[in-house]
Amino acid sequence: MQDWYNIVRSAAPDNLILIGTPVWCQILAPTVDNPVIGNNILYIVHIYPGYWQYDWYRDQISQAAVAHPLLLTE
């Protein structure tokens, strides 16, 4: 993802960049320790209502939200 970010950033130095994550924007845990390096970045979280019942799901979203900005969608 870093390569894609760099390409976009070279053409649009100030734009907000939305970054998706694996499994339809469901897996955020890796972004905590391995973020894309740059500025004006939002990670996308696509929440399926049935998943909110799982601790692992809520925990990874909470941990990612402490590390960087998130945009929650449904």
CHARMM-style PDB file with segment names, atoms N, HN, CA, C and O in Angstrom:
ATOM      1  N   MET     1       0.815  -1.194   0.000  1.00  0.00      PROA
ATOM      2  CA  MET     1       0.000   0.000   0.000  1.00  0.00      PROA
ATOM      3  C   MET     1       0.860   1.261   0.000  1.00  0.00      PROA
ATOM      4  O   MET     1       0.461   2.300  -0.526  1.00  0.00      PROA
ATOM      5  N   GLN     2       2.032   1.154   0.591  1.00  0.00      PROA
ATOM      6  HN  GLN     2       2.356   0.310   1.018  1.00  0.00      PROA
ATOM      7  CA  GLN     2       2.906   2.327   0.634  1.00  0.00      PROA
ATOM      8  C   GLN     2       3.249   2.805  -0.768  1.00  0.00      PROA
ATOM      9  O   GLN     2       3.289   4.011  -1.015  1.00  0.00      PROA
ATOM     10  N   ASP     3       3.496   1.880  -1.689  1.00  0.00      PROA
ATOM     11  HN  ASP     3       3.463   0.901  -1.488  1.00  0.00      PROA
ATOM     12  CA  ASP     3       3.806   2.274  -3.069  1.00  0.00      PROA
ATOM     13  C   ASP     3       2.642   3.026  -3.703  1.00  0.00      PROA
ATOM     14  O   ASP     3       2.853   4.032  -4.380  1.00  0.00      PROA
ATOM     15  N   TRP     4       1.422   2.551  -3.492  1.00  0.00      PROA
ATOM     16  HN  TRP     4       1.251   1.734  -2.942  1.00  0.00      PROA
ATOM     17  CA  TRP     4       0.249   3.234  -4.050  1.00  0.00      PROA
ATOM     18  C   TRP     4       0.098   4.622  -3.435  1.00  0.00      PROA
ATOM     19  O   TRP     4      -0.189   5.593  -4.134  1.00  0.00      PROA
ATOM     20  N   TYR     5       0.292   4.704  -2.131  1.00  0.00      PROA
ATOM     21  HN  TYR     5       0.524   3.915  -1.562  1.00  0.00      PROA
ATOM     22  CA  TYR     5       0.227   6.006  -1.460  1.00  0.00      PROA
ATOM     23  C   TYR     5       1.235   6.966  -2.097  1.00  0.00      PROA
ATOM     24  O   TYR     5       0.896   8.108  -2.406  1.00  0.00      PROA
ATOM     25  N   ASN     6       2.463   6.505  -2.291  1.00  0.00      PROA
ATOM     26  HN  ASN     6       2.738   5.577  -2.040  1.00  0.00      PROA
ATOM     27  CA  ASN     6       3.513   7.362  -2.858  1.00  0.00      PROA
ATOM     28  C   ASN     6       3.151   7.850  -4.258  1.00  0.00      PROA
ATOM     29  O   ASN     6       3.421   8.999  -4.607  1.00  0.00      PROA
ATOM     30  N   ILE     7       2.544   6.985  -5.053  1.00  0.00      PROA
ATOM     31  HN  ILE     7       2.325   6.051  -4.770  1.00  0.00      PROA
ATOM     32  CA  ILE     7       2.128   7.373  -6.402  1.00  0.00      PROA
ATOM     33  C   ILE     7       1.054   8.454  -6.335  1.00  0.00      PROA
ATOM     34  O   ILE     7       1.148   9.476  -7.016  1.00  0.00      PROA
ATOM     35  N   VAL     8       0.041   8.224  -5.519  1.00  0.00      PROA
ATOM     36  HN  VAL     8      -0.035   7.394  -4.966  1.00  0.00      PROA
ATOM     37  CA  VAL     8      -1.035   9.215  -5.396  1.00  0.00      PROA
ATOM     38  C   VAL     8      -0.486  10.524  -4.838  1.00  0.00      PROA
ATOM     39  O   VAL     8      -0.813  11.602  -5.334  1.00  0.00      PROA
ATOM     40  N   ARG     9       0.342  10.427  -3.816  1.00  0.00      PROA
ATOM     41  HN  ARG     9       0.609   9.551  -3.413  1.00  0.00      PROA
ATOM     42  CA  ARG     9       0.862  11.637  -3.171  1.00  0.00      PROA
ATOM     43  C   ARG     9       1.720  12.454  -4.128  1.00  0.00      PROA
ATOM     44  O   ARG     9       1.738  13.681  -4.034  1.00  0.00      PROA
ATOM     45  N   SER    10       2.430  11.806  -5.044  1.00  0.00      PROA
ATOM     46  HN  SER    10       2.416  10.809  -5.121  1.00  0.00      PROA
ATOM     47  CA  SER    10       3.265  12.557  -5.989  1.00  0.00      PROA
ATOM     48  C   SER    10       2.419  13.414  -6.927  1.00  0.00      PROA
ATOM     49  O   SER    10       2.870  14.464  -7.386  1.00  0.00      PROA
ATOM     50  N   ALA    11       1.209  12.975  -7.209  1.00  0.00      PROA
ATOM     51  HN  ALA    11       0.843  12.122  -6.836  1.00  0.00      PROA
ATOM     52  CA  ALA    11       0.320  13.728  -8.093  1.00  0.00      PROA
ATOM     53  C   ALA    11      -0.617  14.661  -7.326  1.00  0.00      PROA
ATOM     54  O   ALA    11      -1.116  15.638  -7.883  1.00  0.00      PROA
ATOM     55  N   ALA    12      -0.852  14.364  -6.068  1.00  0.00      PROA
ATOM     56  HN  ALA    12      -0.446  13.570  -5.614  1.00  0.00      PROA
ATOM     57  CA  ALA    12      -1.797  15.142  -5.263  1.00  0.00      PROA
ATOM     58  C   ALA    12      -1.204  15.332  -3.862  1.00  0.00      PROA
ATOM     59  O   ALA    12      -1.546  14.592  -2.939  1.00  0.00      PROA
ATOM     60  N   PRO    13      -0.333  16.302  -3.703  1.00  0.00      PROA
ATOM     61  CA  PRO    13       0.409  16.438  -2.453  1.00  0.00      PROA
ATOM     62  C   PRO    13      -0.423  16.778  -1.214  1.00  0.00      PROA
ATOM     63  O   PRO    13       0.029  16.548  -0.093  1.00  0.00      PROA
ATOM     64  N   ASP    14      -1.617  17.317  -1.396  1.00  0.00      PROA
ATOM     65  HN  ASP    14      -1.984  17.504  -2.308  1.00  0.00      PROA
ATOM     66  CA  ASP    14      -2.396  17.746  -0.237  1.00  0.00      PROA
ATOM     67  C   ASP    14      -3.725  17.010  -0.065  1.00  0.00      PROA
ATOM     68  O   ASP    14      -4.422  17.226   0.926  1.00  0.00      PROA
ATOM     69  N   ASN    15      -4.080  16.156  -1.000  1.00  0.00      PROA
ATOM     70  HN  ASN    15      -3.513  15.980  -1.805  1.00  0.00      PROA
ATOM     71  CA  ASN    15      -5.378  15.489  -0.928  1.00  0.00      PROA
ATOM     72  C   ASN    15      -5.452  14.492   0.220  1.00  0.00      PROA
ATOM     73  O   ASN    15      -4.439  13.937   0.646  1.00  0.00      PROA
ATOM     74  N   LEU    16      -6.649  14.279   0.706  1.00  0.00      PROA
ATOM     75  HN  LEU    16      -7.471  14.731   0.360  1.00  0.00      PROA
ATOM     76  CA  LEU    16      -6.924  13.237   1.678  1.00  0.00      PROA
ATOM     77  C   LEU    16      -6.885  11.900   0.947  1.00  0.00      PROA
ATOM     78  O   LEU    16      -7.474  11.759  -0.125  1.00  0.00      PROA
ATOM     79  N   ILE    17      -6.196  10.924   1.521  1.00  0.00      PROA
ATOM     80  HN  ILE    17      -5.718  11.039   2.392  1.00  0.00      PROA
ATOM     81  CA  ILE    17      -6.104   9.602   0.907  1.00  0.00      PROA
ATOM     82  C   ILE    17      -6.810   8.598   1.807  1.00  0.00      PROA
ATOM     83  O   ILE    17      -6.491   8.467   2.989  1.00  0.00      PROA
ATOM     84  N   LEU    18      -7.773   7.895   1.228  1.00  0.00      PROA
ATOM     85  HN  LEU    18      -8.033   8.002   0.269  1.00  0.00      PROA
ATOM     86  CA  LEU    18      -8.503   6.860   1.945  1.00  0.00      PROA
ATOM     87  C   LEU    18      -7.852   5.519   1.655  1.00  0.00      PROA
ATOM     88  O   LEU    18      -7.653   5.155   0.496  1.00  0.00      PROA
ATOM     89  N   ILE    19      -7.523   4.786   2.710  1.00  0.00      PROA
ATOM     90  HN  ILE    19      -7.684   5.082   3.652  1.00  0.00      PROA
ATOM     91  CA  ILE    19      -6.831   3.514   2.552  1.00  0.00      PROA
ATOM     92  C   ILE    19      -7.713   2.389   3.066  1.00  0.00      PROA
ATOM     93  O   ILE    19      -8.111   2.366   4.231  1.00  0.00      PROA
ATOM     94  N   GLY    20      -8.005   1.466   2.177  1.00  0.00      PROA
ATOM     95  HN  GLY    20      -7.682   1.485   1.231  1.00  0.00      PROA
ATOM     96  CA  GLY    20      -8.776   0.290   2.550  1.00  0.00      PROA
ATOM     97  C   GLY    20      -7.887  -0.757   3.194  1.00  0.00      PROA
ATOM     98  O   GLY    20      -6.660  -0.685   3.112  1.00  0.00      PROA
ATOM     99  N   THR    21      -8.515  -1.722   3.830  1.00  0.00      PROA
ATOM    100  HN  THR    21      -9.511  -1.779   3.896  1.00  0.00      PROA
ATOM    101  CA  THR    21      -7.794  -2.804   4.483  1.00  0.00      PROA
ATOM    102  C   THR    21      -8.361  -4.136   3.990  1.00  0.00      PROA
ATOM    103  O   THR    21      -9.414  -4.158   3.352  1.00  0.00      PROA
ATOM    104  N   PRO    22      -7.681  -5.237   4.275  1.00  0.00      PROA
ATOM    105  CA  PRO    22      -8.129  -6.533   3.769  1.00  0.00      PROA
ATOM    106  C   PRO    22      -9.530  -6.942   4.229  1.00  0.00      PROA
ATOM    107  O   PRO    22     -10.062  -6.428   5.213  1.00  0.00      PROA
ATOM    108  N   VAL    23     -10.093  -7.865   3.496  1.00  0.00      PROA
ATOM    109  HN  VAL    23      -9.661  -8.282   2.697  1.00  0.00      PROA
ATOM    110  CA  VAL    23     -11.395  -8.477   3.783  1.00  0.00      PROA
ATOM    111  C   VAL    23     -12.480  -7.400   3.861  1.00  0.00      PROA
ATOM    112  O   VAL    23     -13.149  -7.247   4.883  1.00  0.00      PROA
ATOM    113  N   TRP    24     -12.638  -6.671   2.782  1.00  0.00      PROA
ATOM    114  HN  TRP    24     -12.094  -6.795   1.952  1.00  0.00      PROA
ATOM    115  CA  TRP    24     -13.666  -5.640   2.675  1.00  0.00      PROA
ATOM    116  C   TRP    24     -13.568  -4.615   3.800  1.00  0.00      PROA
ATOM    117  O   TRP    24     -14.574  -4.203   4.378  1.00  0.00      PROA
ATOM    118  N   CYS    25     -12.345  -4.218   4.094  1.00  0.00      PROA
ATOM    119  HN  CYS    25     -11.528  -4.552   3.625  1.00  0.00      PROA
ATOM    120  CA  CYS    25     -12.058  -3.198   5.122  1.00  0.00      PROA
ATOM    121  C   CYS    25     -12.475  -3.651   6.526  1.00  0.00      PROA
ATOM    122  O   CYS    25     -12.979  -2.859   7.323  1.00  0.00      PROA
ATOM    123  N   GLN    26     -12.259  -4.926   6.809  1.00  0.00      PROA
ATOM    124  HN  GLN    26     -11.851  -5.570   6.162  1.00  0.00      PROA
ATOM    125  CA  GLN    26     -12.599  -5.495   8.111  1.00  0.00      PROA
ATOM    126  C   GLN    26     -11.387  -5.729   9.003  1.00  0.00      PROA
ATOM    127  O   GLN    26     -11.526  -5.736  10.226  1.00  0.00      PROA
ATOM    128  N   ILE    27     -10.207  -5.919   8.431  1.00  0.00      PROA
ATOM    129  HN  ILE    27     -10.093  -5.913   7.437  1.00  0.00      PROA
ATOM    130  CA  ILE    27      -9.018  -6.292   9.204  1.00  0.00      PROA
ATOM    131  C   ILE    27      -8.116  -5.067   9.364  1.00  0.00      PROA
ATOM    132  O   ILE    27      -7.431  -4.661   8.426  1.00  0.00      PROA
ATOM    133  N   LEU    28      -8.126  -4.491  10.557  1.00  0.00      PROA
ATOM    134  HN  LEU    28      -8.683  -4.821  11.319  1.00  0.00      PROA
ATOM    135  CA  LEU    28      -7.366  -3.270  10.826  1.00  0.00      PROA
ATOM    136  C   LEU    28      -6.148  -3.477  11.694  1.00  0.00      PROA
ATOM    137  O   LEU    28      -5.266  -2.618  11.723  1.00  0.00      PROA
ATOM    138  N   ALA    29      -6.070  -4.581  12.396  1.00  0.00      PROA
ATOM    139  HN  ALA    29      -6.786  -5.278  12.372  1.00  0.00      PROA
ATOM    140  CA  ALA    29      -4.983  -4.795  13.361  1.00  0.00      PROA
ATOM    141  C   ALA    29      -3.597  -4.568  12.754  1.00  0.00      PROA
ATOM    142  O   ALA    29      -2.765  -3.940  13.410  1.00  0.00      PROA
ATOM    143  N   PRO    30      -3.300  -5.042  11.539  1.00  0.00      PROA
ATOM    144  CA  PRO    30      -1.947  -4.825  11.000  1.00  0.00      PROA
ATOM    145  C   PRO    30      -1.574  -3.353  10.801  1.00  0.00      PROA
ATOM    146  O   PRO    30      -0.390  -3.018  10.766  1.00  0.00      PROA
ATOM    147  N   THR    31      -2.558  -2.483  10.672  1.00  0.00      PROA
ATOM    148  HN  THR    31      -3.520  -2.756  10.700  1.00  0.00      PROA
ATOM    149  CA  THR    31      -2.252  -1.068  10.451  1.00  0.00      PROA
ATOM    150  C   THR    31      -1.670  -0.398  11.691  1.00  0.00      PROA
ATOM    151  O   THR    31      -1.029   0.648  11.593  1.00  0.00      PROA
ATOM    152  N   VAL    32      -1.895  -0.998  12.853  1.00  0.00      PROA
ATOM    153  HN  VAL    32      -2.416  -1.848  12.933  1.00  0.00      PROA
ATOM    154  CA  VAL    32      -1.380  -0.401  14.090  1.00  0.00      PROA
ATOM    155  C   VAL    32       0.149  -0.429  14.106  1.00  0.00      PROA
ATOM    156  O   VAL    32       0.791   0.573  14.420  1.00  0.00      PROA
ATOM    157  N   ASP    33       0.725  -1.584  13.765  1.00  0.00      PROA
ATOM    158  HN  ASP    33       0.203  -2.398  13.510  1.00  0.00      PROA
ATOM    159  CA  ASP    33       2.183  -1.727  13.805  1.00  0.00      PROA
ATOM    160  C   ASP    33       2.867  -1.498  12.458  1.00  0.00      PROA
ATOM    161  O   ASP    33       4.088  -1.362  12.394  1.00  0.00      PROA
ATOM    162  N   ASN    34       2.085  -1.456  11.393  1.00  0.00      PROA
ATOM    163  HN  ASN    34       1.093  -1.567  11.445  1.00  0.00      PROA
ATOM    164  CA  ASN    34       2.663  -1.310  10.055  1.00  0.00      PROA
ATOM    165  C   ASN    34       1.840  -0.307   9.232  1.00  0.00      PROA
ATOM    166  O   ASN    34       1.271  -0.668   8.202  1.00  0.00      PROA
ATOM    167  N   PRO    35       1.782   0.941   9.684  1.00  0.00      PROA
ATOM    168  CA  PRO    35       0.970   1.924   8.972  1.00  0.00      PROA
ATOM    169  C   PRO    35       1.630   2.404   7.685  1.00  0.00      PROA
ATOM    170  O   PRO    35       2.842   2.287   7.508  1.00  0.00      PROA
ATOM    171  N   VAL    36       0.821   2.935   6.805  1.00  0.00      PROA
ATOM    172  HN  VAL    36      -0.164   3.030   6.948  1.00  0.00      PROA
ATOM    173  CA  VAL    36       1.351   3.644   5.642  1.00  0.00      PROA
ATOM    174  C   VAL    36       1.930   4.950   6.171  1.00  0.00      PROA
ATOM    175  O   VAL    36       1.290   5.643   6.962  1.00  0.00      PROA
ATOM    176  N   ILE    37       3.124   5.281   5.742  1.00  0.00      PROA
ATOM    177  HN  ILE    37       3.644   4.718   5.099  1.00  0.00      PROA
ATOM    178  CA  ILE    37       3.793   6.495   6.216  1.00  0.00      PROA
ATOM    179  C   ILE    37       3.402   7.654   5.310  1.00  0.00      PROA
ATOM    180  O   ILE    37       3.567   7.586   4.092  1.00  0.00      PROA
ATOM    181  N   GLY    38       2.884   8.716   5.913  1.00  0.00      PROA
ATOM    182  HN  GLY    38       2.750   8.772   6.903  1.00  0.00      PROA
ATOM    183  CA  GLY    38       2.504   9.884   5.141  1.00  0.00      PROA
ATOM    184  C   GLY    38       1.572  10.782   5.935  1.00  0.00      PROA
ATOM    185  O   GLY    38       1.467  10.675   7.156  1.00  0.00      PROA
ATOM    186  N   ASN    39       0.901  11.667   5.218  1.00  0.00      PROA
ATOM    187  HN  ASN    39       0.987  11.755   4.226  1.00  0.00      PROA
ATOM    188  CA  ASN    39      -0.014  12.601   5.871  1.00  0.00      PROA
ATOM    189  C   ASN    39      -1.356  12.593   5.167  1.00  0.00      PROA
ATOM    190  O   ASN    39      -1.485  12.095   4.048  1.00  0.00      PROA
ATOM    191  N   ASN    40      -2.351  13.148   5.834  1.00  0.00      PROA
ATOM    192  HN  ASN    40      -2.247  13.553   6.743  1.00  0.00      PROA
ATOM    193  CA  ASN    40      -3.716  13.216   5.304  1.00  0.00      PROA
ATOM    194  C   ASN    40      -4.229  11.835   4.900  1.00  0.00      PROA
ATOM    195  O   ASN    40      -4.737  11.645   3.795  1.00  0.00      PROA
ATOM    196  N   ILE    41      -4.088  10.876   5.815  1.00  0.00      PROA
ATOM    197  HN  ILE    41      -3.675  11.030   6.713  1.00  0.00      PROA
ATOM    198  CA  ILE    41      -4.506   9.493   5.569  1.00  0.00      PROA
ATOM    199  C   ILE    41      -5.662   9.139   6.493  1.00  0.00      PROA
ATOM    200  O   ILE    41      -5.635   9.444   7.685  1.00  0.00      PROA
ATOM    201  N   LEU    42      -6.672   8.496   5.933  1.00  0.00      PROA
ATOM    202  HN  LEU    42      -6.694   8.248   4.964  1.00  0.00      PROA
ATOM    203  CA  LEU    42      -7.761   7.894   6.707  1.00  0.00      PROA
ATOM    204  C   LEU    42      -7.836   6.425   6.332  1.00  0.00      PROA
ATOM    205  O   LEU    42      -7.849   6.086   5.149  1.00  0.00      PROA
ATOM    206  N   TYR    43      -7.886   5.558   7.322  1.00  0.00      PROA
ATOM    207  HN  TYR    43      -7.876   5.834   8.283  1.00  0.00      PROA
ATOM    208  CA  TYR    43      -8.111   4.139   7.069  1.00  0.00      PROA
ATOM    209  C   TYR    43      -9.610   3.877   7.083  1.00  0.00      PROA
ATOM    210  O   TYR    43     -10.336   4.395   7.931  1.00  0.00      PROA
ATOM    211  N   ILE    44     -10.055   3.075   6.144  1.00  0.00      PROA
ATOM    212  HN  ILE    44      -9.464   2.654   5.456  1.00  0.00      PROA
ATOM    213  CA  ILE    44     -11.475   2.768   6.008  1.00  0.00      PROA
ATOM    214  C   ILE    44     -11.817   1.530   6.835  1.00  0.00      PROA
ATOM    215  O   ILE    44     -11.103   0.528   6.800  1.00  0.00      PROA
ATOM    216  N   VAL    45     -12.910   1.615   7.572  1.00  0.00      PROA
ATOM    217  HN  VAL    45     -13.490   2.429   7.600  1.00  0.00      PROA
ATOM    218  CA  VAL    45     -13.450   0.479   8.320  1.00  0.00      PROA
ATOM    219  C   VAL    45     -14.885   0.295   7.866  1.00  0.00      PROA
ATOM    220  O   VAL    45     -15.708   1.200   8.012  1.00  0.00      PROA
ATOM    221  N   HSD    46     -15.186  -0.856   7.322  1.00  0.00      PROA
ATOM    222  HN  HSD    46     -14.518  -1.590   7.204  1.00  0.00      PROA
ATOM    223  CA  HSD    46     -16.549  -1.145   6.890  1.00  0.00      PROA
ATOM    224  C   HSD    46     -17.155  -2.088   7.918  1.00  0.00      PROA
ATOM    225  O   HSD    46     -16.764  -3.251   8.018  1.00  0.00      PROA
ATOM    226  N   ILE    47     -18.102  -1.581   8.672  1.00  0.00      PROA
ATOM    227  HN  ILE    47     -18.420  -0.637   8.591  1.00  0.00      PROA
ATOM    228  CA  ILE    47     -18.674  -2.343   9.773  1.00  0.00      PROA
ATOM    229  C   ILE    47     -19.944  -3.054   9.327  1.00  0.00      PROA
ATOM    230  O   ILE    47     -20.890  -2.428   8.847  1.00  0.00      PROA
ATOM    231  N   TYR    48     -19.946  -4.359   9.492  1.00  0.00      PROA
ATOM    232  HN  TYR    48     -19.177  -4.867   9.881  1.00  0.00      PROA
ATOM    233  CA  TYR    48     -21.164  -5.151   9.322  1.00  0.00      PROA
ATOM    234  C   TYR    48     -21.784  -5.294  10.704  1.00  0.00      PROA
ATOM    235  O   TYR    48     -21.108  -5.745  11.629  1.00  0.00      PROA
ATOM    236  N   PRO    49     -23.041  -4.926  10.870  1.00  0.00      PROA
ATOM    237  CA  PRO    49     -23.651  -4.920  12.201  1.00  0.00      PROA
ATOM    238  C   PRO    49     -23.495  -6.235  12.967  1.00  0.00      PROA
ATOM    239  O   PRO    49     -23.306  -6.209  14.183  1.00  0.00      PROA
ATOM    240  N   GLY    50     -23.568  -7.356  12.304  1.00  0.00      PROA
ATOM    241  HN  GLY    50     -23.722  -7.377  11.316  1.00  0.00      PROA
ATOM    242  CA  GLY    50     -23.454  -8.634  12.991  1.00  0.00      PROA
ATOM    243  C   GLY    50     -22.078  -8.890  13.588  1.00  0.00      PROA
ATOM    244  O   GLY    50     -21.944  -9.705  14.501  1.00  0.00      PROA
ATOM    245  N   TYR    51     -21.054  -8.207  13.086  1.00  0.00      PROA
ATOM    246  HN  TYR    51     -21.163  -7.546  12.344  1.00  0.00      PROA
ATOM    247  CA  TYR    51     -19.695  -8.422  13.594  1.00  0.00      PROA
ATOM    248  C   TYR    51     -19.432  -7.680  14.896  1.00  0.00      PROA
ATOM    249  O   TYR    51     -18.514  -8.040  15.634  1.00  0.00      PROA
ATOM    250  N   TRP    52     -20.213  -6.658  15.191  1.00  0.00      PROA
ATOM    251  HN  TRP    52     -20.958  -6.365  14.592  1.00  0.00      PROA
ATOM    252  CA  TRP    52     -19.944  -5.819  16.358  1.00  0.00      PROA
ATOM    253  C   TRP    52     -20.015  -6.610  17.656  1.00  0.00      PROA
ATOM    254  O   TRP    52     -19.497  -6.160  18.678  1.00  0.00      PROA
ATOM    255  N   GLN    53     -20.639  -7.767  17.637  1.00  0.00      PROA
ATOM    256  HN  GLN    53     -21.060  -8.133  16.807  1.00  0.00      PROA
ATOM    257  CA  GLN    53     -20.757  -8.601  18.834  1.00  0.00      PROA
ATOM    258  C   GLN    53     -19.430  -9.267  19.225  1.00  0.00      PROA
ATOM    259  O   GLN    53     -19.295  -9.751  20.349  1.00  0.00      PROA
ATOM    260  N   TYR    54     -18.456  -9.298  18.317  1.00  0.00      PROA
ATOM    261  HN  TYR    54     -18.565  -8.906  17.404  1.00  0.00      PROA
ATOM    262  CA  TYR    54     -17.195  -9.994  18.566  1.00  0.00      PROA
ATOM    263  C   TYR    54     -16.152  -9.072  19.182  1.00  0.00      PROA
ATOM    264  O   TYR    54     -15.871  -7.990  18.664  1.00  0.00      PROA
ATOM    265  N   ASP    55     -15.583  -9.522  20.298  1.00  0.00      PROA
ATOM    266  HN  ASP    55     -15.810 -10.400  20.718  1.00  0.00      PROA
ATOM    267  CA  ASP    55     -14.548  -8.729  20.974  1.00  0.00      PROA
ATOM    268  C   ASP    55     -13.371  -8.444  20.066  1.00  0.00      PROA
ATOM    269  O   ASP    55     -12.870  -7.320  20.053  1.00  0.00      PROA
ATOM    270  N   TRP    56     -12.903  -9.446  19.291  1.00  0.00      PROA
ATOM    271  HN  TRP    56     -13.309 -10.360  19.301  1.00  0.00      PROA
ATOM    272  CA  TRP    56     -11.731  -9.261  18.425  1.00  0.00      PROA
ATOM    273  C   TRP    56     -11.965  -8.133  17.431  1.00  0.00      PROA
ATOM    274  O   TRP    56     -11.041  -7.403  17.073  1.00  0.00      PROA
ATOM    275  N   TYR    57     -13.205  -8.000  16.991  1.00  0.00      PROA
ATOM    276  HN  TYR    57     -13.956  -8.594  17.282  1.00  0.00      PROA
ATOM    277  CA  TYR    57     -13.537  -6.974  16.007  1.00  0.00      PROA
ATOM    278  C   TYR    57     -13.514  -5.588  16.635  1.00  0.00      PROA
ATOM    279  O   TYR    57     -12.894  -4.664  16.109  1.00  0.00      PROA
ATOM    280  N   ARG    58     -14.195  -5.458  17.760  1.00  0.00      PROA
ATOM    281  HN  ARG    58     -14.699  -6.208  18.187  1.00  0.00      PROA
ATOM    282  CA  ARG    58     -14.219  -4.169  18.460  1.00  0.00      PROA
ATOM    283  C   ARG    58     -12.820  -3.767  18.923  1.00  0.00      PROA
ATOM    284  O   ARG    58     -12.448  -2.596  18.847  1.00  0.00      PROA
ATOM    285  N   ASP    59     -12.046  -4.744  19.402  1.00  0.00      PROA
ATOM    286  HN  ASP    59     -12.348  -5.695  19.463  1.00  0.00      PROA
ATOM    287  CA  ASP    59     -10.701  -4.445  19.905  1.00  0.00      PROA
ATOM    288  C   ASP    59      -9.786  -3.923  18.801  1.00  0.00      PROA
ATOM    289  O   ASP    59      -9.050  -2.959  19.011  1.00  0.00      PROA
ATOM    290  N   GLN    60      -9.827  -4.548  17.631  1.00  0.00      PROA
ATOM    291  HN  GLN    60     -10.425  -5.331  17.460  1.00  0.00      PROA
ATOM    292  CA  GLN    60      -8.924  -4.089  16.570  1.00  0.00      PROA
ATOM    293  C   GLN    60      -9.321  -2.699  16.086  1.00  0.00      PROA
ATOM    294  O   GLN    60      -8.451  -1.897  15.746  1.00  0.00      PROA
ATOM    295  N   ILE    61     -10.600  -2.402  16.049  1.00  0.00      PROA
ATOM    296  HN  ILE    61     -11.307  -3.053  16.326  1.00  0.00      PROA
ATOM    297  CA  ILE    61     -11.036  -1.066  15.650  1.00  0.00      PROA
ATOM    298  C   ILE    61     -10.588  -0.037  16.694  1.00  0.00      PROA
ATOM    299  O   ILE    61     -10.111   1.042  16.343  1.00  0.00      PROA
ATOM    300  N   SER    62     -10.744  -0.375  17.970  1.00  0.00      PROA
ATOM    301  HN  SER    62     -11.132  -1.251  18.255  1.00  0.00      PROA
ATOM    302  CA  SER    62     -10.331   0.534  19.037  1.00  0.00      PROA
ATOM    303  C   SER    62      -8.835   0.789  19.002  1.00  0.00      PROA
ATOM    304  O   SER    62      -8.397   1.929  19.158  1.00  0.00      PROA
ATOM    305  N   GLN    63      -8.048  -0.258  18.799  1.00  0.00      PROA
ATOM    306  HN  GLN    63      -8.404  -1.184  18.672  1.00  0.00      PROA
ATOM    307  CA  GLN    63      -6.588  -0.109  18.748  1.00  0.00      PROA
ATOM    308  C   GLN    63      -6.166   0.726  17.543  1.00  0.00      PROA
ATOM    309  O   GLN    63      -5.283   1.576  17.656  1.00  0.00      PROA
ATOM    310  N   ALA    64      -6.781   0.492  16.410  1.00  0.00      PROA
ATOM    311  HN  ALA    64      -7.498  -0.199  16.318  1.00  0.00      PROA
ATOM    312  CA  ALA    64      -6.450   1.264  15.210  1.00  0.00      PROA
ATOM    313  C   ALA    64      -6.845   2.729  15.385  1.00  0.00      PROA
ATOM    314  O   ALA    64      -6.128   3.619  14.928  1.00  0.00      PROA
ATOM    315  N   ALA    65      -7.969   2.985  16.036  1.00  0.00      PROA
ATOM    316  HN  ALA    65      -8.551   2.262  16.408  1.00  0.00      PROA
ATOM    317  CA  ALA    65      -8.429   4.364  16.234  1.00  0.00      PROA
ATOM    318  C   ALA    65      -7.471   5.161  17.117  1.00  0.00      PROA
ATOM    319  O   ALA    65      -7.368   6.380  16.974  1.00  0.00      PROA
ATOM    320  N   VAL    66      -6.781   4.493  18.016  1.00  0.00      PROA
ATOM    321  HN  VAL    66      -6.866   3.504  18.132  1.00  0.00      PROA
ATOM    322  CA  VAL    66      -5.775   5.170  18.842  1.00  0.00      PROA
ATOM    323  C   VAL    66      -4.544   5.504  17.998  1.00  0.00      PROA
ATOM    324  O   VAL    66      -3.889   6.522  18.222  1.00  0.00      PROA
ATOM    325  N   ALA    67      -4.234   4.644  17.029  1.00  0.00      PROA
ATOM    326  HN  ALA    67      -4.765   3.817  16.847  1.00  0.00      PROA
ATOM    327  CA  ALA    67      -3.023   4.816  16.218  1.00  0.00      PROA
ATOM    328  C   ALA    67      -3.173   5.844  15.103  1.00  0.00      PROA
ATOM    329  O   ALA    67      -2.220   6.559  14.795  1.00  0.00      PROA
ATOM    330  N   HSD    68      -4.363   5.930  14.488  1.00  0.00      PROA
ATOM    331  HN  HSD    68      -5.137   5.349  14.738  1.00  0.00      PROA
ATOM    332  CA  HSD    68      -4.558   6.845  13.365  1.00  0.00      PROA
ATOM    333  C   HSD    68      -6.047   7.049  13.075  1.00  0.00      PROA
ATOM    334  O   HSD    68      -6.881   6.290  13.569  1.00  0.00      PROA
ATOM    335  N   PRO    69      -6.383   8.059  12.285  1.00  0.00      PROA
ATOM    336  CA  PRO    69      -7.788   8.353  11.992  1.00  0.00      PROA
ATOM    337  C   PRO    69      -8.449   7.235  11.169  1.00  0.00      PROA
ATOM    338  O   PRO    69      -7.837   6.623  10.293  1.00  0.00      PROA
ATOM    339  N   LEU    70      -9.725   7.002  11.495  1.00  0.00      PROA
ATOM    340  HN  LEU    70     -10.222   7.498  12.206  1.00  0.00      PROA
ATOM    341  CA  LEU    70     -10.518   6.008  10.783  1.00  0.00      PROA
ATOM    342  C   LEU    70     -11.769   6.660  10.213  1.00  0.00      PROA
ATOM    343  O   LEU    70     -12.289   7.629  10.767  1.00  0.00      PROA
ATOM    344  N   LEU    71     -12.240   6.117   9.105  1.00  0.00      PROA
ATOM    345  HN  LEU    71     -11.818   5.331   8.655  1.00  0.00      PROA
ATOM    346  CA  LEU    71     -13.523   6.497   8.539  1.00  0.00      PROA
ATOM    347  C   LEU    71     -14.395   5.247   8.570  1.00  0.00      PROA
ATOM    348  O   LEU    71     -14.132   4.281   7.853  1.00  0.00      PROA
ATOM    349  N   LEU    72     -15.429   5.270   9.401  1.00  0.00      PROA
ATOM    350  HN  LEU    72     -15.642   6.054   9.983  1.00  0.00      PROA
ATOM    351  CA  LEU    72     -16.307   4.119   9.540  1.00  0.00      PROA
ATOM    352  C   LEU    72     -17.454   4.212   8.566  1.00  0.00      PROA
ATOM    353  O   LEU    72     -18.111   5.247   8.455  1.00  0.00      PROA
ATOM    354  N   THR    73     -17.691   3.119   7.858  1.00  0.00      PROA
ATOM    355  HN  THR    73     -17.157   2.279   7.949  1.00  0.00      PROA
ATOM    356  CA  THR    73     -18.777   3.060   6.889  1.00  0.00      PROA
ATOM    357  C   THR    73     -19.603   1.805   7.153  1.00  0.00      PROA
ATOM    358  O   THR    73     -19.232   0.953   7.960  1.00  0.00      PROA
ATOM    359  N   GLU    74     -20.705   1.716   6.468  1.00  0.00      PROA
ATOM    360  HN  GLU    74     -21.006   2.408   5.812  1.00  0.00      PROA
ATOM    361  CA  GLU    74     -21.533   0.495   6.523  1.00  0.00      PROA
ATOM    362  C   GLU    74     -21.952   0.131   5.137  1.00  0.00      PROA
ATOM    363  OT1 GLU    74     -22.655  -0.862   4.946  1.00  0.00      PROA
TER     364      GLU     74
END
